[in-house]
Amino acid sequence: MKTIYETLEMNEIKHQIQNYCASSLGKKKIEKLELFDDIDDLNEALDKVDEAMKLVSIQGRMPLGGLSDISLYLEKANRDGILQGEELLKFLNHLECIQNVKNYLLSSEVETIYLQELSDGLVEHPHLMNEIRRCILPDGQVSDQASPTLSHLRKQMRQIQSQIRLKMDSLVKDSQEMLSIDQITTKNDRLVLPVKAGYKSQVSGLIHAQSATGQTLYIEPEVVVGMNNQLSVYQSEENEEIARILYELSQIVKGHYYHFRFNLEILEELDFIFAKAQYGYLHHCCRPTVEENGEQVTLKEARHPLIDEKKVVANDIILSQHRMLLISGSNTGGKTVTLKTAGLLSLMAICGMPVPCLEACIPLFDNIYADLGDEQSIEQSLSTFSSHMMKIIDILKHATDKSLVILDEVGSGTDPQEGESLAEAILTRFIEMGTFVLASTHYGKLKTFAKEHPEILMAAVSFDLEAMRPTYHLKLDSVGQSYAIEIAQLLGLDQQMIEQAQNLKLASMSEHERLMEVLEKKEEQLSLQQMQLDDLMAQNQKLEKQYRHQIHQLDQQKNELLQKAKDEANSLLEEAKENIDLIVASMQSTSLKQHEIIQAKHDLDQMKFMNQEQVVKQEHVLKVGDHVKVTKMNREGDIIEVLKNHMIMVSLAGLNVKLHEDEVVFMHPQTKVKKVKKASVKKTTMNKTGTYEINVIGKRYEEAMALVDKFLDDAIVLGYPHVRVVHGMGTGALRKGIRKMLDKNKHVVSYRDGGPNEGGLGATLVYFE
């Protein structure tokens, strides 16, 4: 007979959790998971997992890499055995794992009472860690630095080996005609020469072997025998020193035998806890509440953990004022899955595991019994009904008022009338016992029976009549139909047989039963529509919230970017104005007029981004002579020239200012047209001698353009009649860019390539007015 762990597929859950274990230690402990019988022990186990789940959600899994079962090696050291290098590295990994665990908890901001207590029990051995690192290489070999003696021996051995190799290479070179092959070989861990049998007498030394044909003798030359003997002595001393070093390290391990024992137990517990926590975190589980004398079963949004998370339907399974839940509904509606979900989640909770639901609260069941599926026993020649009855009889013998009993299709497998009566009697007995029962049925009589007993809560699995498919949603306090005829039709049963079945069903039903079936179907349709409507409303509210949040974020980002761009532009312009003021201060002898300087600064101001109200467009077509008011300056003047791009020149008390037509307000037309003649300004230039030039070879394009532009302005201000710009030939990009700039400069009269002594095509000579 199957155990409850097999029936509810708890073994598969254990297997999945074992995949999250870092070592065989945790896996063995998971395999031994079973029901707790002490509420305090259970709550402590659940609290540990809850702490671990919080840690995993914030900073990931506890670093238990390198953890392994070192108990056999520990016993070997305790019996004065010598641990080899690879075995000592296991202890190093063990100690590093302890260090990582302590650092993991130390760096956490989550309060962990139980896990911190476990961590505090771990004993570190930094001296042993350092000794193993110093003495044992990553491949398990003993390091030269393990002791001065070993270092000296290996140095001597390398020197002798080098001498032997050099001598043998020399002998090979000098005795090529006597050798079968032109190279050194090895026999009995000694370097030997493959000598032809005919030259045996000419090569003195020790013969270690001969070839199968007898044509080649492998001789260790006499000149290297002494060196090889000395090497053997060193090798023997090396082995003794290595054994001494390993023995000393093994004795240190033995001295901490009990510490390592306790460490193993704690690390095993941590591996066990965090494997459950990792499973709980990845499956969106919660910490269940288990009450010693609980009177309710609450599993909100419970999901079966072995069903694909994308397909599984979450259900509320709640018994608050009842001891029995009786589920009805269609054959394919998921009644059995619902029963298995409730049983498995209850079993997981009492085994100290997190459960896949939103909220869980159950009593501390002393045991869980289940009669599910086809339990027919071929070996005992029992029918399906007999097998079920034997299981139920056994449950009735052992169940108590603190047990959970799960019965799938109670009373099925026999004559319907007898089955109904038998099922009613069984359920009545469980009610008398006060046992928690979750059962499913198709029997109409049991539905009536349930309505007459306040201890029983009816529930139904939904069926979509329009789509003709089950929804797998559980509706509490509701009665469901089997829909056997509808499902048979969906599966392809002949239509004539379907109609015949429907007629027979109607003929056997009373008027009251027919009305009840119609009402139940209507209720199911309305319930399904309401559920769909609720889902749509929830989705719409979620989408609306997301869209509002996204719009708010985009608006905020747009405003921040615009403001940042404006601030940067204004900062650059202010810096430019400061530079102009500095230049003007040094231009005492130049021909620039004050109004030209003011106009330049005003143009820069117009480039600023100002947070201001929208300007009202000018409706009047402005003409020369119109009297206007400059709003920003609060001054009036006359238009003396209409320029391109909606720009105008306004005379303000003799000062000519260029403005955009939107910056002025029309006051009245001209009263007396007077053509204003521009005064010819003759620039006074200083007669400069010598050359004035700039070299921008190697500069980036933007940097070069900026330097040349400033250079030209300075040259004009200082009165140079001509200058030279050295740009080099290169790709021609600088030359082309500079000439475009010269074409736009109104002060440039002409320019040309440099002559033979002026830089040629790598320079441009510029002439001003």
For each residue, the residues with C-beta under 8 A, 3 or more apart:
1: 391
2: 6 7
3: 6 7
4: 7 8 10 343 347 367 368 369 370
5: 8 10 11 347
6: 2 3 9 10 11
7: 2 3 4 370 372
8: 4 5 340 343 344 347 368 370
9: 6 12 13 306 340 344
10: 4 5 6 13 14 33 344 347 348 351
11: 5 6 14 15
12: 9 15 16 306
13: 9 10 16 17 305 306 344 348 353
14: 10 11 17 18 30 31 33
15: 11 12 18 19
16: 12 13 19 20 279 305
17: 13 14 20 21 30 275 276 279 353
18: 14 15 21 26 27 30 31 275
19: 15 16
20: 16 17 61 274 275 278 279
21: 17 18 24 25 26 27 30 271 272 275
22: 26 64 65 67 271 274 275
23: 26 27 64 67 68 69 267 268 271
24: 21 27 28 68 69
25: 21 28 29 67 68 69 264 267 268 271 272
26: 18 21 22 23 29 30 268 271 272 274 275
27: 18 21 23 24 30 31
28: 24 25 31 32 268
29: 25 26 32 33 268 269 271 272
30: 14 17 18 21 26 27 33 272 275 276
31: 14 18 27 28
32: 28 29
33: 10 14 29 30 351 352 353
34: 351
35: 347 350 351 365 367 368
36: 39 41 42 45 350 351 352 364
37: 366
38: 41 42
39: 36 42 43 290 292 364
40: 43 44
41: 36 38 44 45
42: 36 38 39 45 46 290 350 352 364
43: 39 40 46 47 290
44: 40 41 47 48 114
45: 36 41 42 48 49 352
46: 42 43 49 50 287 288 290 349 352 354
47: 43 44 50 51 113 114 287
48: 44 45 51 52 114 115 273
49: 45 46 52 53 273 276 277 280 287 352 353 354
50: 46 47 53 54 287 354
51: 47 48 54 55 110 112 113 114 115
52: 48 49 55 56 62 115 273 274 276 277
53: 49 50 56 57 277 280 281 285 287 354
54: 50 51 57 58 110 112
55: 51 52 58 59 62 104 105 108 110 112 115 277
56: 52 53 59 60 61 62 274 277 278 281
57: 53 54 281
58: 54 55 108 109 110
59: 55 56 104 107 108
60: 56
61: 20 56 64 274 278
62: 52 55 56 101 104 270 274
63: 97 100 101 104
64: 22 23 61 67 97 100 101 267 270 271 274
65: 22 97 100
66: 93 94 96 97
67: 22 23 25 64 93 94 97 267 271
68: 23 24 25 90 93 94
69: 23 24 25 72 264
70: 73 74 90 91 94 260 264
71: 74 75 261 264
72: 69 75 76
73: 70 76 77 83 87 90 91
74: 70 71 77 78 253 257 260 261 264
75: 71 72 78 79
76: 72 73 79 81 83 87 250
77: 73 74 80 81 83 250 251 253 254 257
78: 74 75 254 257
79: 75 76
80: 77 250 251 254
81: 76 77 250
82: 243 246 247 250
83: 73 76 77 87 88 91 246 249 250 253
84: 87 88 140 246
85: 88 89 136 137 139 140 141 142 246
86: 89 90 140
87: 73 76 83 84 90 91
88: 83 84 85 91 92 132 135 136 246 249 250 253
89: 85 86 92 93 132 136 138 140
90: 68 70 73 86 87 93 94
91: 70 73 83 87 88 94 95 128 132 253 260
92: 88 89 95 96 129 132 133 136
93: 66 67 68 89 90 96 97
94: 66 67 68 70 90 91 97 98 260 263 267
95: 91 92 98 99 124 125 128 129
96: 66 92 93 99 100 129
97: 63 64 65 66 67 93 94 100 101 267
98: 94 95 101 102 122 123 124 263 267
99: 95 96 102 103 124 129
100: 63 64 65 96 97 103 104
101: 62 63 64 97 98 104 105 119 122 267 270
102: 98 99 105 106 119 122 124
103: 99 100 106 107
104: 55 59 62 63 100 101 107 108
105: 55 101 102 108 112 115 116 119
106: 102 103
107: 59 103 104
108: 55 58 59 104 105 112
109: 58
110: 51 54 55 58
111:
112: 51 54 55 105 108 115 116
113: 47 51 116 117
114: 44 47 48 51 117 118
115: 48 51 52 55 105 112 118 119 270 273
116: 105 112 113 119 120
117: 113 114 120 121
118: 114 115 121 122 266 269 270
119: 101 102 105 115 116 122 266
120: 116 117
121: 117 118 262 266
122: 98 101 102 118 119 263 266 267
123: 98 256 259 262 263
124: 95 98 99 102 129
125: 95 128 129 256 259
126: 129 130
127: 130 131 252
128: 91 95 125 131 132 249 252 253 256
129: 92 95 96 99 124 125 126 132 133
130: 126 127 133 134
131: 127 128 134 135 249 252
132: 88 89 91 92 128 129 135 136 249
133: 92 129 130 136
134: 130 131 143 145 146
135: 88 131 132 142 143 145 146 245 249
136: 85 88 89 92 132 133 140 141 142 143 146 249
137: 85 140 141 142 143
138: 89
139: 85
140: 84 85 86 89 136 137
141: 85 136 137
142: 85 135 136 137 146 150 242 245 246
143: 134 135 136 137 146
144: 150 151 154
145: 134 135 151
146: 134 135 136 142 143 150 151 242 245
147: 150 151 241 244 245
148: 151 152
149: 152 153 241
150: 142 144 146 147 153 154 238 241 242 245
151: 144 145 146 147 148 154 155
152: 148 149 155 156
153: 149 150 156 157 234 237 238 241
154: 144 150 151 157 158 238
155: 151 152 158 159
156: 152 153 159 160 234
157: 153 154 160 161 231 234 235 238
158: 154 155 161 162
159: 155 156 162 163
160: 156 157 163 164 227 230 231 234
161: 157 158 164 165 231
162: 158 159 165 166
163: 159 160 166 167 227
164: 160 161 167 168 191 224 227 228 231
165: 161 162 168 169 184 191
166: 162 163 169 170
167: 163 164 170 171 221 223 224 227
168: 164 165 171 172 184 191 193 221 224
169: 165 166 172 173 184
170: 166 167 173 174
171: 167 168 174 175 193 221 223
172: 168 169 175 176 179 182 183 184 193
173: 169 170 176
174: 170 171
175: 171 172 178 179 193 195 199 203
176: 172 173 179 182
177:
178: 175 195 196 199 202 203
179: 172 175 176 182 193 194 195 196
180: 194 195 196 211 215 216
181: 185 194
182: 172 176 179
183: 172 194
184: 165 168 169 172 191 192 193
185: 181 191 192 193 194 218
186: 189 190 191 192
187: 190 192 208 209 218 220
188: 208 209
189: 186
190: 186 187 208 220 228
191: 164 165 168 184 185 186 220 224 228
192: 184 185 186 187 208 218 219 220
193: 168 171 172 175 179 184 185 203 205 218 219 220 221
194: 179 180 181 183 185 211 216 217 218
195: 175 178 179 180 199 200 203 216 217 218 219
196: 178 179 180 199 215 216 217
197: 200 210 214 215 216 217
198:
199: 175 178 195 196 202 203
200: 195 197 203 217 219
201:
202: 178 199
203: 175 178 193 195 199 200 219 221
204: 221 222
205: 193 219 220 221 222 223 224 225
206: 219 220 222 225
207: 210 217 218 219 220
208: 187 188 190 192 218 219 220
209: 187 188 217 218
210: 197 207 214 216 217 218
211: 180 194 214 215 216 217 218
212:
213: 216
214: 197 210 211
215: 180 196 197 211
216: 180 194 195 196 197 210 211 213
217: 194 195 196 197 200 207 209 210 211
218: 185 187 192 193 194 195 207 208 209 210 211
219: 192 193 195 200 203 205 206 207 208
220: 187 190 191 192 193 205 206 207 208 224 225 228
221: 167 168 171 193 203 204 205 224 225
222: 204 205 206 225
223: 167 171 205 226
224: 164 167 168 191 205 220 221 227 228
225: 205 206 220 221 222 228 229
226: 223 229 230
227: 160 163 164 167 224 230 231
228: 164 190 191 220 224 225 231 232
229: 225 226 232 233
230: 160 226 227 233 234
231: 157 160 161 164 227 228 234 235
232: 228 229 235 236
233: 229 230 236 237
234: 153 156 157 160 230 231 237 238
235: 157 231 232 238 239
236: 232 233 239 240
237: 153 233 234 240 241
238: 150 153 154 157 234 235 241 242
239: 235 236 242 243
240: 236 237 243 244
241: 147 149 150 153 237 238 244 245
242: 142 146 150 238 239 245 246
243: 82 239 240 246 247
244: 147 240 241 247 248
245: 135 142 146 147 150 241 242 248 249
246: 82 83 84 85 88 142 242 243 249 250
247: 82 243 244 250 251
248: 244 245 251 252
249: 83 88 128 131 132 135 136 245 246 252 253
250: 76 77 80 81 82 83 88 246 247 253 254
251: 77 80 247 248 254 255
252: 127 128 131 248 249 255 256
253: 74 77 83 88 91 128 249 250 256 257 260
254: 77 78 80 250 251 257
255: 251 252
256: 123 125 128 252 253 259 260
257: 74 77 78 253 254 260 261
258: 261 262
259: 123 125 256 262 263
260: 70 74 91 94 253 256 257 263 264
261: 71 74 257 258 264 265
262: 121 123 258 259 265 266
263: 94 98 122 123 259 260 266 267
264: 25 69 70 71 74 260 261 267 268
265: 261 262 268 269
266: 118 119 121 122 262 263 269 270
267: 23 25 64 67 94 97 98 101 122 263 264 270 271
268: 23 25 26 28 29 264 265 271 272
269: 29 118 265 266 272 273
270: 62 64 101 115 118 266 267 273 274
271: 21 22 23 25 26 29 64 67 267 268 274 275
272: 21 25 26 29 30 268 269 275 276
273: 48 49 52 115 269 270 276 277
274: 20 22 26 52 56 61 62 64 270 271 277 278
275: 17 18 20 21 22 26 30 271 272 278 279
276: 17 30 49 52 272 273 279 280 352 353 354
277: 49 52 53 55 56 273 274 280 281 354
278: 20 56 61 274 275 281 282
279: 16 17 20 275 276 282 283 285 353 354
280: 49 53 276 277 283 285 353 354
281: 53 56 57 277 278 284 285
282: 278 279
283: 279 280 305 309 354 356
284: 281 356
285: 53 279 280 281 353 354 355 356 357
286: 354 355 357 358 359 360
287: 46 47 49 50 53 354
288: 46 345 348 349 354 355 360 361 362
289: 360 361 362
290: 39 42 43 46 294 349 350 361 362 363 364
291: 294 361 362 363 364
292: 39 363 364
293: 363 364
294: 290 291 297 361 362 363 364
295: 363
296: 318 319 320 361 363
297: 294 317 318 319 342 346 361 362 363 404 436
298: 317 318 319 320 359 360 361 362
299: 302 316 317 318 341 342 345 346 355 357 359 360 362
300: 316 318 357 358 359 360
301: 314 315 316 357 358 359
302: 299 314 315 316 317 341 342 345 355 356 357 360
303: 307 309 312 313 314 341 356 357
304: 307 312 337 340 341 344 356
305: 13 16 283 344 348 356
306: 9 12 13
307: 303 304 311 312 337
308: 311 312
309: 283 303 312
310:
311: 307 308
312: 303 304 307 308 309
313: 303 334 471 472 473
314: 301 302 303 357 358
315: 301 302 338 341 472 473 474
316: 299 300 301 302 474 476
317: 297 298 299 302 325 338 341 342 438 474
318: 296 297 298 299 300 476
319: 296 297 298 322 323 324 325 436 457
320: 296 298
321: 457
322: 319 325 454 455 456 457
323: 319 431 434 435 436 437 455
324: 319 427 430 431 436 437 438 439 453 455 456 457
325: 317 319 322 437 438 439 456 457 459
326: 427 439 440 441 446 447 450 456 457 458 459
327: 335 338 339 438 439 440 441 458 459 460 461 474 480
328: 335 440 441 442 446 447 458 459 460 461 479 480 481 482
329: 333 334 335 460 461 462 463 470 480 481 482 483
330: 333 461 463 470 480 481 482 483 484 486 487
331: 442 482 483 484 487
332: 470 487
333: 329 330 461 462 463 470 471 472 480
334: 313 329 337 338 461 470 472 474
335: 327 328 329 338 339 408 440 461
336: 339 340 372 373 408 440
337: 304 307 334 340 341 472
338: 315 317 327 334 335 341 342 440 461 474
339: 327 335 336 342 343 370 372 406 408 438 439 440
340: 8 9 304 336 337 343 344 372 406
341: 299 302 303 304 315 317 337 338 344 345
342: 297 299 302 317 338 339 345 346 406 438
343: 4 8 339 340 346 347 368 370 404 406 438
344: 8 9 10 13 304 305 340 341 347 348
345: 288 299 302 341 342 348 349 355 356 357 360
346: 297 299 342 343 349 350 362 365 368 404
347: 4 5 8 10 35 343 344 350 351 368
348: 10 13 288 305 344 345 351 353 354 355
349: 46 288 290 345 346 352 353 355 360 362
350: 35 36 42 290 346 347 362 364 365 368
351: 10 33 34 35 36 347 348
352: 33 36 42 45 46 49 276 349
353: 13 17 33 49 276 279 280 285 348 349
354: 46 49 50 53 276 277 279 280 283 285 286 287 288 348
355: 285 286 288 299 302 345 348 349 360
356: 283 284 285 302 303 304 305 345
357: 285 286 299 300 301 302 303 314 345 360
358: 286 300 301 314
359: 286 298 299 300 301
360: 286 288 289 298 299 300 302 345 349 355 357
361: 288 289 290 291 294 296 297 298
362: 288 289 290 291 294 297 298 299 346 349 350 365
363: 290 291 292 293 294 295 296 297 402 436
364: 36 39 42 290 291 292 293 294 350 402
365: 35 346 350 362 368 402 403 404 436
366: 37 400 402 403
367: 4 35 398 399 403 404
368: 4 8 35 343 346 347 350 365 403 404 405 406
369: 4 395 398 399 403 404 405 406
370: 4 7 8 339 343 405 406 407 408
371: 375 388 391 392 395 406 407 408 410
372: 7 336 339 340 375 406 408
373: 336 408
374: 384 387
375: 371 372 384 387 388 391
376: 382 383 384 387
377: 380 381 382 387
378: 381
379:
380: 377
381: 377 378
382: 376 377 386 387 390
383: 376 386 387 413
384: 374 375 376 387 388 413
385: 388 389 412 413 414
386: 382 383 389 390
387: 374 375 376 377 382 383 384 390 391
388: 371 375 384 385 391 392 412 413
389: 385 386 392 393
390: 382 386 387 393 394
391: 1 371 375 387 388 394 395
392: 371 388 389 395 396 407 410 426
393: 389 390 396 397
394: 390 391 397 398
395: 369 371 391 392 398 399 405
396: 392 393 399 426 429 430
397: 393 394
398: 367 369 394 395 403
399: 367 369 395 396 403 405 430 433 435
400: 366 403 433 435
401: 433 434 435
402: 363 364 365 366
403: 365 366 367 368 369 398 399 400 435 436
404: 297 343 346 365 367 368 369 435 436 437 438
405: 368 369 370 395 399 430 435 436 437 438
406: 339 340 342 343 368 369 370 371 372 437 438 439
407: 370 371 392 410 426 437 438 439 440
408: 335 336 339 370 371 372 373 439 440
409: 412 413 440 441 442
410: 371 392 407 423 426 427 439 440 441 446
411: 414 419 420 421 422 423 424 426 441 443 446
412: 385 388 409 419 442
413: 383 384 385 388 409 419
414: 385 411 418 419 422
415: 418 419
416: 419 420 443
417: 420 421
418: 414 415 421 422
419: 411 412 413 414 415 416 422 423 443
420: 411 416 417 423 424 443 445 446
421: 411 417 418 424 425 445
422: 411 414 418 419 425 426
423: 410 411 419 420 426 427 441 443 446
424: 411 420 421 427 428 445 446 449
425: 421 422 428 429
426: 392 396 407 410 411 422 423 429 430
427: 324 326 410 423 424 430 431 437 439 446 449 456
428: 424 425 431 432
429: 396 425 426 432 433
430: 324 396 399 405 426 427 433 435 437
431: 323 324 427 428 434 453 455 456
432: 428 429
433: 399 400 401 429 430
434: 323 401 431
435: 323 399 400 401 403 404 405 430
436: 297 319 323 324 363 365 403 404 405
437: 323 324 325 404 405 406 407 427 430
438: 317 324 325 327 339 342 343 404 405 406 407
439: 324 325 326 327 339 406 407 408 410 427
440: 326 327 328 335 336 338 339 407 408 409 410
441: 326 327 328 409 410 411 423 446 447
442: 328 331 409 412 482 484
443: 411 416 419 420 423 446 447
444: 447 448 513
445: 420 421 424 448 449
446: 326 328 410 411 420 423 424 427 441 443 449 450
447: 326 328 441 443 444 450 451 458 479
448: 444 445 451 452
449: 424 427 445 446 452 453 456
450: 326 446 447 453 456 458
451: 447 448 458
452: 448 449
453: 324 431 449 450 456
454: 322
455: 322 323 324 431
456: 322 324 325 326 427 431 449 450 453
457: 319 321 322 324 325 326 476 477
458: 326 327 328 447 450 451 477 478 479
459: 325 326 327 328 474 475 476 477 478 480
460: 327 328 329 474 475 478 479 480 524
461: 327 328 329 330 333 334 335 338 470 471 472 473 474 475 480
462: 329 333 470 471 472 473 474 475 480 524 527 528 531
463: 329 330 333 469 470 471 480 481 483 486 524
464: 467 468 469 470 471 528
465: 468 486 521 524 525
466: 525
467: 464
468: 464 465 486 487 489 490
469: 463 464 490
470: 329 330 332 333 334 461 462 463 464
471: 313 333 461 462 463 464 528
472: 313 315 333 334 337 461 462
473: 313 315 461 462 531
474: 315 316 317 327 334 338 459 460 461 462
475: 459 460 461 462 478 480 527
476: 316 318 457 459
477: 457 458 459
478: 458 459 460 475 523 524 527
479: 328 447 458 460 520
480: 327 328 329 330 333 459 460 461 462 463 475 520 524
481: 328 329 330 463 517 520 521 524
482: 328 329 330 331 442
483: 329 330 331 463 486 487
484: 330 331 442 487 488
485: 488 489 498 501 502 505
486: 330 463 465 468 483 489 490
487: 330 331 332 468 483 484 490 491
488: 484 485 491 493 498 501
489: 468 485 486 492 493 495 498
490: 468 469 486 487
491: 487 488
492: 489
493: 488 489 497 498
494: 497 498
495: 489 498 499
496: 499 500
497: 493 494 500 501
498: 485 488 489 493 494 495 501 502
499: 495 496 502 503
500: 496 497 503 504
501: 485 488 497 498 504 505
502: 485 498 499 505 506
503: 499 500 506 507
504: 500 501 507 508
505: 485 501 502 508 509
506: 502 503 509 514
507: 503 504
508: 504 505
509: 505 506 513 514 517
510: 513 514
511: 514 515
512: 515 516
513: 444 509 510 516 517
514: 506 509 510 511 517 518
515: 511 512 518 519
516: 512 513 519 520
517: 481 509 513 514 520 521
518: 514 515 521 522
519: 515 516 522 523
520: 479 480 481 516 517 523 524
521: 465 481 517 518 524 525
522: 518 519 525 526
523: 478 519 520 526 527
524: 460 462 463 465 478 480 481 520 521 527 528
525: 465 466 521 522 528 529
526: 522 523 529 530
527: 462 475 478 523 524 530 531
528: 462 464 471 524 525 531 532
529: 525 526 532 533
530: 526 527 533 534
531: 462 473 527 528 534 535
532: 528 529 535 536
533: 529 530 536 537
534: 530 531 537 538
535: 531 532 538 539
536: 532 533 539 540
537: 533 534 540 541
538: 534 535 541 542
539: 535 536 542 543
540: 536 537 543 544
541: 537 538 544 545
542: 538 539 545 546
543: 539 540 546 547
544: 540 541 547 548
545: 541 542 548 549
546: 542 543 549 550
547: 543 544 550 551
548: 544 545 551 552
549: 545 546 552 553
550: 546 547 553 554
551: 547 548 554 555
552: 548 549 555 556
553: 549 550 556 557
554: 550 551 557 558
555: 551 552 558 559
556: 552 553 559 560
557: 553 554 560 561
558: 554 555 561 562
559: 555 556 562 563
560: 556 557 563 564
561: 557 558 564 565
562: 558 559 565 566
563: 559 560 566 567
564: 560 561 567 568
565: 561 562 568 569 609
566: 562 563 569 570 609 611
567: 563 564 570 571
568: 564 565 571 572
569: 565 566 572 573 607 608 609
570: 566 567 573 574 608 609
571: 567 568 574 575
572: 568 569 575 576
573: 569 570 576 577 604 605 607 608
574: 570 571 577 578
575: 571 572 578 579
576: 572 573 579 580 604
577: 573 574 580 581 601 604
578: 574 575 581 582
579: 575 576 582 583
580: 576 577 583 584 597 600 601 604
581: 577 578 584 585
582: 578 579 585 586
583: 579 580 586 587 713 717
584: 580 581 587 592 597
585: 581 582
586: 582 583
587: 583 584 590 592 717
588:
589: 686
590: 587 717 719
591: 681 682 683 684 685
592: 584 587 596 597 717
593: 596 597 681
594: 597 598
595: 598 599 655 656 657
596: 592 593 599 600
597: 580 584 592 593 594 600 601
598: 594 595 601 602 655 657
599: 595 596 602 603 656 657 658
600: 580 596 597 603 604
601: 577 580 597 598 604 605
602: 598 599 605 606 657 658
603: 599 600 606 607 658
604: 573 576 577 580 600 601 607 608
605: 573 601 602 608
606: 602 603 660
607: 569 573 603 604
608: 569 570 573 604 605
609: 565 566 569 570
610:
611: 566
612: 615
613:
614:
615: 612 662 663
616: 662
617: 662
618: 622 661 662 664 666
619:
620: 626 666
621:
622: 618 626 628 639 642 648 661 664 666
623: 626 639 642 669 670
624: 639 640 641 642 670 673
625: 638 639 669 670 673 674
626: 620 622 623 638 639 666 667 668 669 670
627: 636 637 638 666 667 668 669 670 671
628: 622 636 637 638 639 650 664 665 666 667
629: 634 635 636 664 665 667
630: 633 634 635 636 637 650 652 657 659 663 664
631: 634 663 664 665
632: 663
633: 630 652
634: 629 630 631
635: 629 630 652 653
636: 627 628 629 630 652 667
637: 627 628 630 650 651 652 653 657
638: 625 626 627 628 650 651 670
639: 622 623 624 625 626 628 642 648 649 650 651
640: 624 649 650 651 656 676
641: 624 648 649
642: 622 623 624 639 648 649
643: 647 648 649 658
644: 647
645:
646: 660 661 662
647: 643 644 658 659 660 661
648: 622 639 641 642 643 658 659 660 661 664
649: 639 640 641 642 643 656 657 658 659
650: 628 630 637 638 639 640 656 657 658 659 664
651: 637 638 639 640 654 655 656 657 676
652: 630 633 635 636 637 655 656 657
653: 635 637
654: 651
655: 595 598 651 652
656: 595 599 640 649 650 651 652
657: 595 598 599 602 630 637 649 650 651 652
658: 599 602 603 643 647 648 649 650
659: 630 647 648 649 650 663 664
660: 606 646 647 648 663
661: 618 622 646 647 648 664
662: 615 616 617 618 646
663: 615 630 631 632 659 660
664: 618 622 628 629 630 631 648 650 659 661
665: 628 629 631
666: 618 620 622 626 627 628
667: 626 627 628 629 636
668: 626 627 671
669: 623 625 626 627
670: 623 624 625 626 627 638 673
671: 627 668
672:
673: 624 625 670
674: 625
675:
676: 640 651
677:
678:
679:
680:
681: 591 593
682: 591
683: 591 769
684: 591
685: 591 719 721
686: 589 718 719
687: 719
688: 692 718 719 720 721
689:
690:
691: 723 724
692: 688 715 718 720 723 724
693: 723 724 725 726
694: 707 708 711 723 724 725 726
695: 726
696: 699 703 704 707 708 725 726 727 734
697: 726 727 728 730 734 762
698: 728
699: 696 703 704 707 734
700: 703 704
701: 704 705 733 734 737
702: 705 706
703: 696 699 700 706 707
704: 696 699 700 701 707 708 727 734 737 738
705: 701 702 708 709 737 738 741
706: 702 703 709 710
707: 694 696 699 703 704 710 711
708: 694 696 704 705 711 712 725 738 741
709: 705 706 712 713 741
710: 706 707 713 714
711: 694 707 708 714 715 723 725
712: 708 709 715 716 723 741 745 747 748 766
713: 583 709 710 716 717
714: 710 711 717 718
715: 692 711 712 718 720 723 766 768
716: 712 713 719 720 747 768
717: 583 587 590 592 713 714
718: 686 688 692 714 715
719: 590 685 686 687 688 716
720: 688 692 715 716 723 768
721: 685 688 767 768
722: 765 766 767 768
723: 691 692 693 694 711 712 715 720 765 766
724: 691 692 693 694 754 758 759 763 764 765 766
725: 693 694 696 708 711 738 763 764 766
726: 693 694 695 696 697 759 762 763
727: 696 697 704 730 734 735 738 762 763 764
728: 697 698 734 762
729: 732 735 761 762
730: 697 727 733 734
731:
732: 729 735 736
733: 701 730 736 737
734: 696 697 699 701 704 727 728 730 737 738
735: 727 729 732 738 739 761 764
736: 732 733 739 740
737: 701 704 705 733 734 740 741
738: 704 705 708 725 727 734 735 741 742 764
739: 735 736 742 743 751 764
740: 736 737 743 744
741: 705 708 709 712 737 738 744 745
742: 738 739 745 748 751 764 766
743: 739 740 748
744: 740 741
745: 712 741 742 748
746:
747: 712 716 768 769
748: 712 742 743 745 751 766 767 768
749: 767 768 769
750: 767
751: 739 742 748 764 765 766 767
752: 764 765
753: 760 761 763 764 765
754: 724 758 759 760 761 762 763 764 765
755: 758 760
756: 760
757:
758: 724 754 755 763 765
759: 724 726 754 762 763
760: 753 754 755 756 763
761: 729 735 753 754
762: 697 726 727 728 729 754 759
763: 724 725 726 727 753 754 758 759 760
764: 724 725 727 735 738 739 742 751 752 753 754
765: 722 723 724 751 752 753 754 758
766: 712 715 722 723 724 725 742 748 751
767: 721 722 748 749 750 751
768: 715 716 720 721 722 747 748 749
769: 683 747 749
